[in-house]
Structures are given as C-alpha cells and as structure tokens.
Amino acid sequence: EVMLGLKLDHPGAALPYWVALAPPALLLLPSLVAAPTSTAPLLRKILRTVLPSSPPAPPPPPVRWEQLWKELKPPLRALLAATLPLLTLALVALRLDGVTARSWWLILAPLWPLLALAVDAVQRMQRAEAVSTGAPAEQERMARRQGGHMLLVLLGLLGGCLLLLNLRLGGQASYGAAIVVSPLLLVLSLFCCCSCCLA
C-alpha cells in the first residue's frame, strides 16, 4: 500500500508500477500455486485413461467422463479464480508503465470472467441450499436465500462499476471517479436509510 500510494502521489517517481503492484500479486501467489497441485492428479488420471500404455495392459474400465468433469470443475474454478486477478494486475502494471498501449477494455477484460465465477459460486451455493437434506428453521433458510440474492445484486453492481470504469478509462466517457462507484454508493445509502428506519 505504501509503495502504491507513493507512486500514485508522485507519478514521476523512479518506482515502476510493476514494483508497486508486486505485493498484492505476491499475496495472490499461494492460491495460484495451490490450484495446480489439486488439478494435476486428476489430469494424470485422465491422461492414463486416454493414452495407450506400453507394454499393452488389460483394457481399462470405461471412462466416466461426467464423473471426471465433476471432479475437475472445482480445481479448474480455483485455478481461474487465482490466475485472473494476477493477470489483471500484470496487465495494469504494463499499461501504466507504458510497456503496452492496449485498450483499457482489453487490460481489464480478465475481471469479467472473474465476476462470472463469483456469480456462479453464489448460484451453486443457492442450489446446494435448495437441495440440502437438513431441516433448518424456516427463518434461517429464508435468511440464507435473501443473503444469496443480496450477493447477486452486489455482484451486479460491481459489474456496473466495472463497466463505468472501462468507459471512463477507455475514453468513451469523461465523468469523475464518483460516478464509477455510484452504484455501490447508492446501495450503501439505501442500506443506511433502511437501517435508520428499522432502528
């Protein structure tokens, strides 16, 4: 934070942006390292079933692709969720340091699939809650359902903020930073208003 703040306050400083953005990237590195370790055994299992072995072995049991895909989806999601933020930080650093002049739409493009992964996670959580065999209280079930809906609304607003940021940085609009975060500010103000009314 200190290095990034220093660079933002003094853009002409000798400190490049890739150095200023390195600490948050290092924080994301353990999750990026952990994701392939869980994916590798499943990929080896798939390769053993697909590629012929030498010397010839007895025919393997038929491959259950649906089961393999079901096992492979969670680690692949984790790998994407770890890779996309790091890719975004790297592209932003390259753009700010002047190494590339690509459009901001392209630079921030990895954030859109990351947002889609978050929406998918919330929907999977809601589906798992709907088919759960336990018998929680009706109020608890309703609270979880409403929490899931609120998360989806929040993710939609984050998508709106990202769209406004792309338009602002891409040069298609010239509004200030307050407009970029206005969807979240609107929800925060409504939340504070409702809390005051209920109190």
Secondary structure, DSSP 8 states (H G I E B T S, - for coil): -HHHHHHHH-TTSS--HHHHTHHHHHHHHHHHHHHHHHHHHHHHHHHHHHS--SS---------HHHHHHHHHHHHHHHHHHHHHHHHHHHHHHHHTTS----HHHHTTTHHHHHHHHHHHHHHHHHHHHT--S---HHHHHHHHHHHHHHHHHHHHHHHHHHHHHHHHHTS----HHHHTHHHHHHHHHHHHHHHHH-
